[in-house]
Amino acid sequence: MVERERCNVGIRTVRTFAESALAYIGTSATVLGDVNWLGVLSAGAFGAVTAMLLALTGLPEAEE
C-alpha cells in the first residue's frame, strides 16, 4: 500500500509540475523565444513542492 501511495504522489507531482509550467508559458509569452525558461522552471518547481506538501495530508485519488 505504501508503494502505491508513493507512486500516486510521484504522478501527482509530475502532473502538477507540467500544469504549472504550461500555465506560466501560456501567460508569459506569445512567441516561444520570449519565454522566460527560468521562470517556467521556478513555477513548475513551486507547483511540484506544493503538490508534495498537500500529499502529506492524504491523497484523495488513492483507493482505500
C-alpha positions in Angstrom: 0.0 0.0 0.0 2.8 2.4 0.8 4.4 1.8 -2.6 1.2 2.6 -4.3 0.8 5.9 -2.4 4.3 6.9 -3.3 3.6 6.2 -6.9 0.4 8.3 -6.7 2.4 11.2 -5.1 5.0 11.0 -7.8 2.4 11.1 -10.5 0.6 14.0 -8.9 3.9 15.9 -8.5 4.9 15.4 -12.2 1.4 16.4 -13.4 1.4 19.5 -11.2 4.8 20.5 -12.4 3.7 20.2 -16.0 0.5 22.0 -15.5 2.2 24.9 -13.6 4.9 25.2 -16.3 2.4 25.2 -19.1 0.3 27.8 -17.3 3.3 30.0 -16.9 4.3 29.7 -20.6 0.7 30.5 -21.6 0.6 33.7 -19.6 4.2 34.9 -20.1 4.9 34.9 -23.8 3.2 34.7 -27.2 6.4 33.6 -29.0 8.4 30.6 -27.9 11.6 32.7 -28.0 10.2 35.1 -25.4 9.6 32.5 -22.7 11.5 33.1 -19.5 12.6 29.4 -19.0 14.0 30.1 -15.5 10.5 31.4 -14.6 8.9 28.3 -16.1 11.1 26.0 -14.1 10.5 28.1 -11.0 6.7 27.9 -11.4 6.8 24.2 -12.1 9.0 23.5 -9.1 6.8 25.6 -6.8 3.7 23.7 -8.0 5.5 20.4 -7.5 6.6 21.2 -4.0 3.1 22.4 -3.2 1.6 19.1 -4.5 4.0 17.1 -2.4 3.2 19.0 0.7 -0.5 18.7 0.1 0.0 14.9 -0.3 1.2 14.7 3.3 -2.4 15.3 4.3 -3.7 12.4 2.2 -4.4 11.5 -1.3 -8.0 11.8 -2.5 -7.1 9.8 -5.6 -5.9 6.8 -3.6 -8.4 4.0 -3.1 -8.8 2.8 0.4 
